[in-house]
Amino acid sequence: MSSPLENLCGPSKPLAAEAPDAREFAGLMRSGQARLADAQLAQLSLESRFDLVYNAAHAMCLAALRWHGYRSSNRFIVFQVLPHTLSLGPEVWRVLAKGHEIRNLGEYEGDMNIDERIVRDLIAACERVAEKLSELPSFSGS
């Protein structure tokens, strides 16, 4: 029986199977953790904090997907598959999906409609992702 992640692999599907890479995982985690820490610096602009926490969340969610041996062809899928990569429910992935929607509006339409609450919510969601990532077993041989 195939897994939900396997079902998303194939031609014209958003995932591809690719062996996990401990160095890539570690790099994504370092990047995510540094950005998450910086996103909490109140002296930065709200826009900067949003960019930092969104990119922290993306890096960490991608790390989770890579840990499971998959690579994504689009940014959004890493949030959608959190129930399968880290057993996180809609209370986390929907916040991150909202952040993705806001990011796209800002990047492609110049409409950066953010406030302190969404940044706080994204930080909390990203912290949950980081917590679950810390519970994953280490790569063998690392």
CNS distance restraints for C-alpha pairs under 8 A (distance, minus, plus):
assign (resid   2 and name CA) (resid   6 and name CA) 5.89 0.50 0.50
assign (resid   2 and name CA) (resid   7 and name CA) 6.59 0.50 0.50
assign (resid   3 and name CA) (resid   7 and name CA) 6.27 0.50 0.50
assign (resid   4 and name CA) (resid   8 and name CA) 6.68 0.50 0.50
assign (resid   4 and name CA) (resid  84 and name CA) 7.13 0.50 0.50
assign (resid   5 and name CA) (resid   9 and name CA) 6.98 0.50 0.50
assign (resid   5 and name CA) (resid  15 and name CA) 7.55 0.50 0.50
assign (resid   5 and name CA) (resid  70 and name CA) 7.91 0.50 0.50
assign (resid   5 and name CA) (resid  81 and name CA) 7.63 0.50 0.50
assign (resid   5 and name CA) (resid  84 and name CA) 7.16 0.50 0.50
assign (resid   6 and name CA) (resid  17 and name CA) 7.70 0.50 0.50
assign (resid   8 and name CA) (resid  13 and name CA) 5.69 0.50 0.50
assign (resid   8 and name CA) (resid  14 and name CA) 6.11 0.50 0.50
assign (resid   8 and name CA) (resid  15 and name CA) 5.52 0.50 0.50
assign (resid   8 and name CA) (resid  16 and name CA) 7.88 0.50 0.50
assign (resid   9 and name CA) (resid  13 and name CA) 5.48 0.50 0.50
assign (resid   9 and name CA) (resid  14 and name CA) 6.51 0.50 0.50
assign (resid   9 and name CA) (resid  15 and name CA) 4.66 0.50 0.50
assign (resid   9 and name CA) (resid  16 and name CA) 5.11 0.50 0.50
assign (resid   9 and name CA) (resid  17 and name CA) 6.84 0.50 0.50
assign (resid  10 and name CA) (resid  14 and name CA) 7.86 0.50 0.50
assign (resid  10 and name CA) (resid  15 and name CA) 7.13 0.50 0.50
assign (resid  10 and name CA) (resid  16 and name CA) 6.67 0.50 0.50
assign (resid  14 and name CA) (resid  72 and name CA) 5.73 0.50 0.50
assign (resid  14 and name CA) (resid  73 and name CA) 5.19 0.50 0.50
assign (resid  14 and name CA) (resid  74 and name CA) 6.54 0.50 0.50
assign (resid  14 and name CA) (resid  77 and name CA) 7.07 0.50 0.50
assign (resid  15 and name CA) (resid  70 and name CA) 6.32 0.50 0.50
assign (resid  15 and name CA) (resid  71 and name CA) 5.65 0.50 0.50
assign (resid  15 and name CA) (resid  72 and name CA) 4.62 0.50 0.50
assign (resid  15 and name CA) (resid  73 and name CA) 6.11 0.50 0.50
assign (resid  16 and name CA) (resid  70 and name CA) 5.52 0.50 0.50
assign (resid  16 and name CA) (resid  71 and name CA) 5.31 0.50 0.50
assign (resid  16 and name CA) (resid  72 and name CA) 6.45 0.50 0.50
assign (resid  16 and name CA) (resid  73 and name CA) 7.76 0.50 0.50
assign (resid  17 and name CA) (resid  69 and name CA) 5.84 0.50 0.50
assign (resid  17 and name CA) (resid  70 and name CA) 4.45 0.50 0.50
assign (resid  17 and name CA) (resid  71 and name CA) 6.37 0.50 0.50
assign (resid  18 and name CA) (resid  66 and name CA) 7.77 0.50 0.50
assign (resid  18 and name CA) (resid  69 and name CA) 5.17 0.50 0.50
assign (resid  18 and name CA) (resid  70 and name CA) 5.10 0.50 0.50
assign (resid  18 and name CA) (resid  71 and name CA) 6.28 0.50 0.50
assign (resid  19 and name CA) (resid  66 and name CA) 7.80 0.50 0.50
assign (resid  19 and name CA) (resid  69 and name CA) 4.87 0.50 0.50
assign (resid  19 and name CA) (resid  70 and name CA) 7.12 0.50 0.50
assign (resid  20 and name CA) (resid  25 and name CA) 7.81 0.50 0.50
assign (resid  20 and name CA) (resid  66 and name CA) 5.43 0.50 0.50
assign (resid  20 and name CA) (resid  67 and name CA) 5.33 0.50 0.50
assign (resid  20 and name CA) (resid  68 and name CA) 6.65 0.50 0.50
assign (resid  20 and name CA) (resid  69 and name CA) 4.63 0.50 0.50
assign (resid  20 and name CA) (resid  70 and name CA) 7.35 0.50 0.50
assign (resid  21 and name CA) (resid  25 and name CA) 6.15 0.50 0.50
assign (resid  21 and name CA) (resid  66 and name CA) 7.31 0.50 0.50
assign (resid  21 and name CA) (resid  67 and name CA) 7.42 0.50 0.50
assign (resid  22 and name CA) (resid  26 and name CA) 6.09 0.50 0.50
assign (resid  22 and name CA) (resid  67 and name CA) 7.96 0.50 0.50
assign (resid  22 and name CA) (resid 139 and name CA) 6.26 0.50 0.50
assign (resid  22 and name CA) (resid 142 and name CA) 7.26 0.50 0.50
assign (resid  23 and name CA) (resid  27 and name CA) 6.13 0.50 0.50
assign (resid  24 and name CA) (resid  28 and name CA) 6.15 0.50 0.50
assign (resid  24 and name CA) (resid  63 and name CA) 7.79 0.50 0.50
assign (resid  25 and name CA) (resid  29 and name CA) 6.17 0.50 0.50
assign (resid  25 and name CA) (resid  63 and name CA) 5.19 0.50 0.50
assign (resid  25 and name CA) (resid  64 and name CA) 7.99 0.50 0.50
assign (resid  25 and name CA) (resid  66 and name CA) 6.80 0.50 0.50
assign (resid  25 and name CA) (resid  67 and name CA) 6.78 0.50 0.50
assign (resid  26 and name CA) (resid  30 and name CA) 6.13 0.50 0.50
assign (resid  27 and name CA) (resid  31 and name CA) 6.15 0.50 0.50
assign (resid  28 and name CA) (resid  32 and name CA) 6.00 0.50 0.50
assign (resid  28 and name CA) (resid  59 and name CA) 5.29 0.50 0.50
assign (resid  28 and name CA) (resid  60 and name CA) 6.28 0.50 0.50
assign (resid  28 and name CA) (resid  62 and name CA) 7.55 0.50 0.50
assign (resid  28 and name CA) (resid  63 and name CA) 5.78 0.50 0.50
assign (resid  29 and name CA) (resid  33 and name CA) 5.96 0.50 0.50
assign (resid  29 and name CA) (resid  59 and name CA) 6.85 0.50 0.50
assign (resid  29 and name CA) (resid  60 and name CA) 5.84 0.50 0.50
assign (resid  29 and name CA) (resid  63 and name CA) 6.66 0.50 0.50
assign (resid  30 and name CA) (resid  34 and name CA) 6.09 0.50 0.50
assign (resid  31 and name CA) (resid  35 and name CA) 6.16 0.50 0.50
assign (resid  31 and name CA) (resid  56 and name CA) 6.82 0.50 0.50
assign (resid  31 and name CA) (resid  59 and name CA) 6.89 0.50 0.50
assign (resid  32 and name CA) (resid  36 and name CA) 6.00 0.50 0.50
assign (resid  32 and name CA) (resid  55 and name CA) 7.08 0.50 0.50
assign (resid  32 and name CA) (resid  56 and name CA) 3.93 0.50 0.50
assign (resid  32 and name CA) (resid  57 and name CA) 6.55 0.50 0.50
assign (resid  32 and name CA) (resid  58 and name CA) 7.72 0.50 0.50
assign (resid  32 and name CA) (resid  59 and name CA) 5.30 0.50 0.50
assign (resid  32 and name CA) (resid  60 and name CA) 5.57 0.50 0.50
assign (resid  33 and name CA) (resid  37 and name CA) 6.18 0.50 0.50
assign (resid  33 and name CA) (resid  56 and name CA) 6.66 0.50 0.50
assign (resid  33 and name CA) (resid 130 and name CA) 7.85 0.50 0.50
assign (resid  34 and name CA) (resid  38 and name CA) 6.26 0.50 0.50
assign (resid  34 and name CA) (resid  56 and name CA) 7.72 0.50 0.50
assign (resid  35 and name CA) (resid  39 and name CA) 5.98 0.50 0.50
assign (resid  35 and name CA) (resid  52 and name CA) 5.15 0.50 0.50
assign (resid  35 and name CA) (resid  53 and name CA) 6.22 0.50 0.50
assign (resid  35 and name CA) (resid  55 and name CA) 7.19 0.50 0.50
assign (resid  35 and name CA) (resid  56 and name CA) 5.20 0.50 0.50
assign (resid  36 and name CA) (resid  40 and name CA) 6.76 0.50 0.50
assign (resid  36 and name CA) (resid  52 and name CA) 6.52 0.50 0.50
assign (resid  36 and name CA) (resid  53 and name CA) 5.33 0.50 0.50
assign (resid  36 and name CA) (resid  56 and name CA) 5.46 0.50 0.50
assign (resid  36 and name CA) (resid  57 and name CA) 7.81 0.50 0.50
assign (resid  36 and name CA) (resid 123 and name CA) 7.04 0.50 0.50
assign (resid  36 and name CA) (resid 126 and name CA) 7.47 0.50 0.50
assign (resid  36 and name CA) (resid 127 and name CA) 8.00 0.50 0.50
assign (resid  37 and name CA) (resid  41 and name CA) 7.32 0.50 0.50
assign (resid  38 and name CA) (resid  49 and name CA) 7.27 0.50 0.50
assign (resid  38 and name CA) (resid  52 and name CA) 6.90 0.50 0.50
assign (resid  39 and name CA) (resid  44 and name CA) 7.90 0.50 0.50
assign (resid  39 and name CA) (resid  48 and name CA) 7.42 0.50 0.50
assign (resid  39 and name CA) (resid  49 and name CA) 4.32 0.50 0.50
assign (resid  39 and name CA) (resid  50 and name CA) 6.93 0.50 0.50
assign (resid  39 and name CA) (resid  51 and name CA) 7.97 0.50 0.50
assign (resid  39 and name CA) (resid  52 and name CA) 5.24 0.50 0.50
assign (resid  39 and name CA) (resid  53 and name CA) 5.38 0.50 0.50
assign (resid  39 and name CA) (resid 123 and name CA) 7.59 0.50 0.50
assign (resid  40 and name CA) (resid  49 and name CA) 6.94 0.50 0.50
assign (resid  40 and name CA) (resid 123 and name CA) 7.69 0.50 0.50
assign (resid  41 and name CA) (resid  49 and name CA) 7.50 0.50 0.50
assign (resid  44 and name CA) (resid  48 and name CA) 6.29 0.50 0.50
assign (resid  44 and name CA) (resid  49 and name CA) 6.39 0.50 0.50
assign (resid  45 and name CA) (resid  49 and name CA) 6.27 0.50 0.50
assign (resid  46 and name CA) (resid  50 and name CA) 6.09 0.50 0.50
assign (resid  46 and name CA) (resid 114 and name CA) 7.71 0.50 0.50
assign (resid  46 and name CA) (resid 115 and name CA) 7.22 0.50 0.50
assign (resid  46 and name CA) (resid 116 and name CA) 6.98 0.50 0.50
assign (resid  46 and name CA) (resid 119 and name CA) 7.69 0.50 0.50
assign (resid  47 and name CA) (resid  51 and name CA) 6.23 0.50 0.50
assign (resid  47 and name CA) (resid 112 and name CA) 7.82 0.50 0.50
assign (resid  47 and name CA) (resid 114 and name CA) 7.41 0.50 0.50
assign (resid  48 and name CA) (resid  52 and name CA) 6.10 0.50 0.50
assign (resid  49 and name CA) (resid  53 and name CA) 6.14 0.50 0.50
assign (resid  49 and name CA) (resid 119 and name CA) 7.04 0.50 0.50
assign (resid  50 and name CA) (resid  54 and name CA) 5.97 0.50 0.50
assign (resid  50 and name CA) (resid 114 and name CA) 7.73 0.50 0.50
assign (resid  50 and name CA) (resid 119 and name CA) 5.63 0.50 0.50
assign (resid  51 and name CA) (resid  55 and name CA) 6.07 0.50 0.50
assign (resid  51 and name CA) (resid 103 and name CA) 7.80 0.50 0.50
assign (resid  52 and name CA) (resid  56 and name CA) 5.99 0.50 0.50
assign (resid  53 and name CA) (resid  57 and name CA) 6.05 0.50 0.50
assign (resid  53 and name CA) (resid 119 and name CA) 7.38 0.50 0.50
assign (resid  53 and name CA) (resid 122 and name CA) 6.54 0.50 0.50
assign (resid  53 and name CA) (resid 123 and name CA) 6.15 0.50 0.50
assign (resid  53 and name CA) (resid 126 and name CA) 7.33 0.50 0.50
assign (resid  54 and name CA) (resid  58 and name CA) 6.22 0.50 0.50
assign (resid  54 and name CA) (resid  96 and name CA) 7.57 0.50 0.50
assign (resid  54 and name CA) (resid  99 and name CA) 6.44 0.50 0.50
assign (resid  54 and name CA) (resid 100 and name CA) 7.31 0.50 0.50
assign (resid  54 and name CA) (resid 103 and name CA) 7.80 0.50 0.50
assign (resid  54 and name CA) (resid 122 and name CA) 7.13 0.50 0.50
assign (resid  55 and name CA) (resid  59 and name CA) 6.06 0.50 0.50
assign (resid  56 and name CA) (resid  60 and name CA) 6.21 0.50 0.50
assign (resid  56 and name CA) (resid 126 and name CA) 7.25 0.50 0.50
assign (resid  57 and name CA) (resid  61 and name CA) 5.99 0.50 0.50
assign (resid  57 and name CA) (resid  96 and name CA) 7.38 0.50 0.50
assign (resid  57 and name CA) (resid 122 and name CA) 7.96 0.50 0.50
assign (resid  57 and name CA) (resid 126 and name CA) 5.21 0.50 0.50
assign (resid  57 and name CA) (resid 129 and name CA) 7.51 0.50 0.50
assign (resid  58 and name CA) (resid  62 and name CA) 5.95 0.50 0.50
assign (resid  58 and name CA) (resid  75 and name CA) 7.49 0.50 0.50
assign (resid  58 and name CA) (resid  78 and name CA) 7.12 0.50 0.50
assign (resid  58 and name CA) (resid  79 and name CA) 7.58 0.50 0.50
assign (resid  59 and name CA) (resid  63 and name CA) 6.11 0.50 0.50
assign (resid  60 and name CA) (resid  64 and name CA) 6.34 0.50 0.50
assign (resid  60 and name CA) (resid 126 and name CA) 7.93 0.50 0.50
assign (resid  60 and name CA) (resid 129 and name CA) 6.95 0.50 0.50
assign (resid  60 and name CA) (resid 130 and name CA) 6.87 0.50 0.50
assign (resid  60 and name CA) (resid 133 and name CA) 7.83 0.50 0.50
assign (resid  61 and name CA) (resid  65 and name CA) 6.37 0.50 0.50
assign (resid  61 and name CA) (resid  78 and name CA) 5.51 0.50 0.50
assign (resid  61 and name CA) (resid  79 and name CA) 6.41 0.50 0.50
assign (resid  61 and name CA) (resid  82 and name CA) 7.27 0.50 0.50
assign (resid  61 and name CA) (resid 129 and name CA) 7.15 0.50 0.50
assign (resid  62 and name CA) (resid  66 and name CA) 6.06 0.50 0.50
assign (resid  62 and name CA) (resid  71 and name CA) 7.76 0.50 0.50
assign (resid  62 and name CA) (resid  72 and name CA) 7.90 0.50 0.50
assign (resid  62 and name CA) (resid  78 and name CA) 5.70 0.50 0.50
assign (resid  63 and name CA) (resid  67 and name CA) 6.01 0.50 0.50
assign (resid  64 and name CA) (resid  68 and name CA) 6.56 0.50 0.50
assign (resid  64 and name CA) (resid  85 and name CA) 5.88 0.50 0.50
assign (resid  64 and name CA) (resid  86 and name CA) 6.94 0.50 0.50
assign (resid  64 and name CA) (resid 133 and name CA) 6.78 0.50 0.50
assign (resid  65 and name CA) (resid  69 and name CA) 6.59 0.50 0.50
assign (resid  65 and name CA) (resid  70 and name CA) 5.59 0.50 0.50
assign (resid  65 and name CA) (resid  71 and name CA) 6.65 0.50 0.50
assign (resid  65 and name CA) (resid  72 and name CA) 7.98 0.50 0.50
assign (resid  65 and name CA) (resid  78 and name CA) 6.74 0.50 0.50
assign (resid  65 and name CA) (resid  85 and name CA) 6.03 0.50 0.50
assign (resid  66 and name CA) (resid  70 and name CA) 5.09 0.50 0.50
assign (resid  66 and name CA) (resid  71 and name CA) 5.99 0.50 0.50
assign (resid  68 and name CA) (resid  85 and name CA) 6.90 0.50 0.50
assign (resid  72 and name CA) (resid  77 and name CA) 6.81 0.50 0.50
assign (resid  72 and name CA) (resid  78 and name CA) 7.01 0.50 0.50
assign (resid  74 and name CA) (resid  78 and name CA) 7.95 0.50 0.50
assign (resid  76 and name CA) (resid  80 and name CA) 6.69 0.50 0.50
assign (resid  76 and name CA) (resid  97 and name CA) 7.10 0.50 0.50
assign (resid  76 and name CA) (resid 100 and name CA) 6.90 0.50 0.50
assign (resid  77 and name CA) (resid  81 and name CA) 6.15 0.50 0.50
assign (resid  78 and name CA) (resid  82 and name CA) 6.80 0.50 0.50
assign (resid  79 and name CA) (resid  93 and name CA) 5.49 0.50 0.50
assign (resid  79 and name CA) (resid  94 and name CA) 7.99 0.50 0.50
assign (resid  79 and name CA) (resid  96 and name CA) 6.40 0.50 0.50
assign (resid  79 and name CA) (resid  97 and name CA) 6.34 0.50 0.50
assign (resid  80 and name CA) (resid  93 and name CA) 6.35 0.50 0.50
assign (resid  80 and name CA) (resid  97 and name CA) 7.53 0.50 0.50
assign (resid  81 and name CA) (resid  85 and name CA) 6.20 0.50 0.50
assign (resid  82 and name CA) (resid  86 and name CA) 5.37 0.50 0.50
assign (resid  82 and name CA) (resid  87 and name CA) 6.21 0.50 0.50
assign (resid  82 and name CA) (resid  88 and name CA) 5.49 0.50 0.50
assign (resid  82 and name CA) (resid  89 and name CA) 7.23 0.50 0.50
assign (resid  82 and name CA) (resid  93 and name CA) 6.49 0.50 0.50
assign (resid  83 and name CA) (resid  87 and name CA) 4.22 0.50 0.50
assign (resid  83 and name CA) (resid  88 and name CA) 4.67 0.50 0.50
assign (resid  83 and name CA) (resid  89 and name CA) 5.57 0.50 0.50
assign (resid  84 and name CA) (resid  88 and name CA) 7.75 0.50 0.50
assign (resid  86 and name CA) (resid 129 and name CA) 7.49 0.50 0.50
assign (resid  86 and name CA) (resid 132 and name CA) 6.17 0.50 0.50
assign (resid  86 and name CA) (resid 133 and name CA) 7.19 0.50 0.50
assign (resid  88 and name CA) (resid  92 and name CA) 6.40 0.50 0.50
assign (resid  88 and name CA) (resid  93 and name CA) 7.16 0.50 0.50
assign (resid  88 and name CA) (resid 129 and name CA) 7.82 0.50 0.50
assign (resid  89 and name CA) (resid  93 and name CA) 6.42 0.50 0.50
assign (resid  90 and name CA) (resid  94 and name CA) 5.20 0.50 0.50
assign (resid  90 and name CA) (resid  95 and name CA) 7.86 0.50 0.50
assign (resid  91 and name CA) (resid  95 and name CA) 6.73 0.50 0.50
assign (resid  92 and name CA) (resid  96 and name CA) 6.52 0.50 0.50
assign (resid  92 and name CA) (resid 125 and name CA) 5.20 0.50 0.50
assign (resid  92 and name CA) (resid 128 and name CA) 7.57 0.50 0.50
assign (resid  93 and name CA) (resid  97 and name CA) 5.96 0.50 0.50
assign (resid  93 and name CA) (resid 125 and name CA) 7.70 0.50 0.50
assign (resid  94 and name CA) (resid  98 and name CA) 6.09 0.50 0.50
assign (resid  95 and name CA) (resid  99 and name CA) 6.32 0.50 0.50
assign (resid  95 and name CA) (resid 121 and name CA) 6.89 0.50 0.50
assign (resid  95 and name CA) (resid 122 and name CA) 6.35 0.50 0.50
assign (resid  95 and name CA) (resid 125 and name CA) 6.87 0.50 0.50
assign (resid  96 and name CA) (resid 100 and name CA) 6.24 0.50 0.50
assign (resid  96 and name CA) (resid 122 and name CA) 6.37 0.50 0.50
assign (resid  96 and name CA) (resid 125 and name CA) 7.04 0.50 0.50
assign (resid  97 and name CA) (resid 101 and name CA) 6.27 0.50 0.50
assign (resid  98 and name CA) (resid 102 and name CA) 6.22 0.50 0.50
assign (resid  99 and name CA) (resid 103 and name CA) 6.00 0.50 0.50
assign (resid  99 and name CA) (resid 118 and name CA) 7.64 0.50 0.50
assign (resid  99 and name CA) (resid 122 and name CA) 7.07 0.50 0.50
assign (resid 100 and name CA) (resid 104 and name CA) 6.16 0.50 0.50
assign (resid 101 and name CA) (resid 105 and name CA) 6.33 0.50 0.50
assign (resid 102 and name CA) (resid 106 and name CA) 6.21 0.50 0.50
assign (resid 102 and name CA) (resid 111 and name CA) 7.98 0.50 0.50
assign (resid 102 and name CA) (resid 112 and name CA) 6.63 0.50 0.50
assign (resid 102 and name CA) (resid 113 and name CA) 6.76 0.50 0.50
assign (resid 102 and name CA) (resid 114 and name CA) 7.42 0.50 0.50
assign (resid 103 and name CA) (resid 107 and name CA) 6.02 0.50 0.50
assign (resid 103 and name CA) (resid 112 and name CA) 7.28 0.50 0.50
assign (resid 104 and name CA) (resid 108 and name CA) 5.74 0.50 0.50
assign (resid 104 and name CA) (resid 109 and name CA) 7.59 0.50 0.50
assign (resid 105 and name CA) (resid 109 and name CA) 5.10 0.50 0.50
assign (resid 105 and name CA) (resid 110 and name CA) 6.31 0.50 0.50
assign (resid 105 and name CA) (resid 111 and name CA) 5.30 0.50 0.50
assign (resid 105 and name CA) (resid 112 and name CA) 6.49 0.50 0.50
assign (resid 106 and name CA) (resid 110 and name CA) 4.43 0.50 0.50
assign (resid 106 and name CA) (resid 111 and name CA) 4.54 0.50 0.50
assign (resid 106 and name CA) (resid 112 and name CA) 4.38 0.50 0.50
assign (resid 106 and name CA) (resid 113 and name CA) 7.56 0.50 0.50
assign (resid 107 and name CA) (resid 111 and name CA) 7.80 0.50 0.50
assign (resid 114 and name CA) (resid 118 and name CA) 6.53 0.50 0.50
assign (resid 114 and name CA) (resid 119 and name CA) 7.56 0.50 0.50
assign (resid 115 and name CA) (resid 119 and name CA) 6.66 0.50 0.50
assign (resid 116 and name CA) (resid 120 and name CA) 6.19 0.50 0.50
assign (resid 117 and name CA) (resid 121 and name CA) 6.05 0.50 0.50
assign (resid 118 and name CA) (resid 122 and name CA) 5.97 0.50 0.50
assign (resid 119 and name CA) (resid 123 and name CA) 6.14 0.50 0.50
assign (resid 120 and name CA) (resid 124 and name CA) 6.23 0.50 0.50
assign (resid 121 and name CA) (resid 125 and name CA) 6.16 0.50 0.50
assign (resid 122 and name CA) (resid 126 and name CA) 5.95 0.50 0.50
assign (resid 123 and name CA) (resid 127 and name CA) 6.07 0.50 0.50
assign (resid 124 and name CA) (resid 128 and name CA) 6.41 0.50 0.50
assign (resid 125 and name CA) (resid 129 and name CA) 6.42 0.50 0.50
assign (resid 126 and name CA) (resid 130 and name CA) 6.20 0.50 0.50
assign (resid 127 and name CA) (resid 131 and name CA) 6.10 0.50 0.50
assign (resid 128 and name CA) (resid 132 and name CA) 6.28 0.50 0.50
assign (resid 129 and name CA) (resid 133 and name CA) 6.14 0.50 0.50
assign (resid 130 and name CA) (resid 134 and name CA) 6.24 0.50 0.50
assign (resid 131 and name CA) (resid 135 and name CA) 6.81 0.50 0.50
assign (resid 132 and name CA) (resid 136 and name CA) 6.96 0.50 0.50
assign (resid 138 and name CA) (resid 142 and name CA) 6.73 0.50 0.50
